Amino acid sequence: MNIRKFIQRIFGATKQKPSSGGMAANPSEKVQKMMAMLSNTQEVELTCDDVFALLDQFTELAAQGEDVAQLMPLVQQHLDMCDDCREEYKVLATILHDTT
């Protein structure tokens, strides 16, 4: 039995239901999101504070057309997984784009 099925069995969820707009995700969706995040973890990761400290540099490099995923892979990995930091990045990118 894989871990996803095991956790679903613990929570009593056997199939995923689509979430309704704005409503909290059901336990099965939460478990699946948690499992996806766990499966994408790396040995070395940055915290939100670490990313926030680097986000202006990351955003400027991206605006210059640099391959930020190659230059700052840990920041990119964090942004791929963290909705809050990704939203902050989008805001900074929009501000930078609007001022150039």
CORGIFEN-V524074 format. One record per residue. N is the residue number from 1. RES is the residue in one letter. SS is DSSP state (H for helix, E for strand, - for the rest). OMEGA is omega in whole degrees, -180 to 180 (* if undefined). Layout:
N,RES,SS,OMEGA / N,RES,SS,OMEGA
//
This chain:
1,M,-,178 / 2,N,-,-173 / 3,I,H,179 / 4,R,H,178 / 5,K,H,179 / 6,F,H,-180 / 7,I,H,178 / 8,Q,H,179 / 9,R,H,179 / 10,I,H,-178 / 11,F,H,179 / 12,G,-,-180 / 13,A,-,-179 / 14,T,-,176 / 15,K,-,-177 / 16,Q,-,175 / 17,K,-,178 / 18,P,-,179 / 19,S,-,177 / 20,S,-,-173 / 21,G,-,175 / 22,G,-,-179 / 23,M,-,178 / 24,A,-,-180 / 25,A,-,178 / 26,N,-,-176 / 27,P,H,-180 / 28,S,H,179 / 29,E,H,179 / 30,K,H,179 / 31,V,H,-179 / 32,Q,H,178 / 33,K,H,178 / 34,M,H,-180 / 35,M,H,178 / 36,A,H,179 / 37,M,H,179 / 38,L,H,-179 / 39,S,H,180 / 40,N,-,-179 / 41,T,-,-180 / 42,Q,-,179 / 43,E,-,179 / 44,V,-,179 / 45,E,-,177 / 46,L,-,174 / 47,T,-,176 / 48,C,H,178 / 49,D,H,177 / 50,D,H,-178 / 51,V,H,180 / 52,F,H,180 / 53,A,H,-178 / 54,L,H,-170 / 55,L,H,179 / 56,D,H,177 / 57,Q,H,179 / 58,F,H,-178 / 59,T,H,179 / 60,E,H,178 / 61,L,H,179 / 62,A,H,180 / 63,A,H,178 / 64,Q,-,179 / 65,G,-,179 / 66,E,-,177 / 67,D,-,-175 / 68,V,H,177 / 69,A,H,178 / 70,Q,H,-176 / 71,L,H,-177 / 72,M,-,-173 / 73,P,H,-180 / 74,L,H,176 / 75,V,H,179 / 76,Q,H,179 / 77,Q,H,179 / 78,H,H,180 / 79,L,H,179 / 80,D,H,-175 / 81,M,H,-171 / 82,C,-,-179 / 83,D,H,-177 / 84,D,H,-180 / 85,C,H,178 / 86,R,H,178 / 87,E,H,177 / 88,E,H,178 / 89,Y,H,-180 / 90,K,H,179 / 91,V,H,179 / 92,L,H,-180 / 93,A,H,178 / 94,T,H,179 / 95,I,H,-179 / 96,L,H,179 / 97,H,H,-178 / 98,D,H,-178 / 99,T,H,180 / 100,T,-,*
//
